[in-house]
Amino acid sequence: MKVILKALELIRKVEFVEMATADASGKPNSAPKFFLKTEGLSVYLIDYSVGRSAENIRVNPRVALSFIMMDTLTGYRLSGRAEIIRSGDVYNKCLDEMREKAIDLTTKRIIEGVREDKPHKYKAYELEMSGRILIYKINVEEGSEISPRGEIERDKAA
């Protein structure tokens, strides 16, 4: 589980990850999702409820997440089964955490623009999430690390 644990630690440093899904016929879909947090071997993502990802997860809960660490040019993939959380205590807690993380991201982007003397560096400073939000909980089963030389190390959760 060395690769999975490393990827779960590193994913906390990114704001967005790519999530790949497939519909019942196998047609793929990949879209960026707002990374919220990890808990144990689970990854929580935020999404709008209007895309194909949720439809695909309903019929095929297998997903893959991917991200790259730009400082090392190392790529990571985590795969497993996704659950859609639409309401309840966990949903409300995640929404509160999302709001806090969105404020931190907005602040970071504003400070970065001021530091670089480019107050209009970004077209949007705030993460605008509509009222139609879904939480995805991905229970990680497998992980891969891809080095800049193309070497791949894989492992599975126990």
Secondary structure, DSSP 8 states (H G I E B T S, - for coil): -HHHHHHHHHGGG-SEEEEEEE-TT--EEEEEEEEEEEETTEEEEEEETTSHHHHHHHH--EEEEEEEETTTTEEEEEEEEEEEE-SSHHHHHHHHHHHHHHHHHHHHHHHHHHHTT-TTSSS--S----S-EEEEEEEEEEEEEE-TT--EEEEE--
